[in-house]
Amino acid sequence: DGTELQSGAWDYGTTPSYSGETPTKAATAEYTYTFKDWTPEIVAVTGEATYTATYTETVNKYTVKFVNEDGSELQSSEVAYGETPVYAGETPTKAADAQYTYTFAGWTPEIVAVTGDATYTAQYSSTVNKYTVTFVDHDGTVLHSEDVEYGSAATAPADPTREGYTFTGWDKAFDNITGALTVTALYKINTYTVTFLDKDGKQIGALQTVNHGSAATAPESPVVEGYTFDKWDAEFDNITANTTVKAVY
């Protein structure tokens, strides 16, 4: 740069020598410089002369890291200034969670020619997970099945029917799906009133409430003067509706 390092007088015919500190040249982002020699070549003095330091240059290398989204290092290498780094490892991955599945989508910032140390971080696109929701009847028969996105609601089928029972709902909520789910239909058994009557229509004993398919309990055989009890006029060992049973004499 023209900065004077040393100046002195030398006799004609003698060869000058440099006795100062080794010359230096500040590094740049691209190069590191090392003193090489003087120019022109030093020769015996025949007149005033100026010698200028010359340098060799070495392209600088910088550390380039590729890291996963969580900061874990995937690759680290030294890359020369001006070269564009290349990731040579396996495709980065990010573990799925209940809500999303992740797919590698590139690096941030955008990969460019090296001008200094750099770190590139893996980026991911996300896809909402879907889960199978299955609606089943009391006996395990599948009524409906569908795939539902995480956080969304499933759609129940039409209310199922069961002989002798009334549908009362489903055994668990399905308005916020967060995993595979089986939903089972719930029922309440139907009950019926069984009334026992004497021959004149008078009720015998208390009304009975009987579950569907069960038997009613007959009261004591009625006694009517001048008559002998024969039987009841209807079966009551398998009740499937409100039933009136009358004594027969």
DAHUFEN-V347293 format. One record per backbone hydrogen bond with DSSP energy under -1.0 kcal/mol. CO is the residue of the C=O (numbers start at 1). NH is the residue of the N-H. If there is no record, write none. Layout:
CO|NH + CO|NH
This chain:
11|14 + 14|45 + 30|60 + 31|28 + 32|58 + 34|56 + 37|54 + 39|52 + 45|13 + 52|39 + 54|36 + 54|37 + 56|34 + 58|32 + 60|81 + 62|79 + 63|118 + 64|77 + 65|120 + 66|74 + 66|75 + 67|122 + 68|71 + 72|68 + 75|66 + 77|64 + 79|62 + 80|83 + 83|114 + 99|129 + 100|97 + 101|127 + 103|125 + 106|123 + 108|121 + 114|82 + 118|65 + 120|67 + 121|108 + 123|105 + 125|103 + 127|101 + 129|150 + 131|148 + 132|181 + 133|146 + 134|183 + 135|143 + 135|144 + 136|185 + 137|140 + 141|137 + 144|135 + 146|133 + 148|131 + 149|152 + 152|177 + 162|165 + 164|190 + 166|188 + 169|186 + 174|154 + 177|151 + 181|134 + 183|136 + 184|171 + 186|168 + 188|166 + 190|212 + 192|210 + 193|243 + 194|208 + 195|245 + 196|204 + 197|247 + 198|201 + 202|198 + 208|194 + 210|192 + 211|214 + 214|239 + 224|227 + 231|248 + 236|216 + 239|213 + 243|195 + 245|197 + 246|233 + 248|230 + 248|231
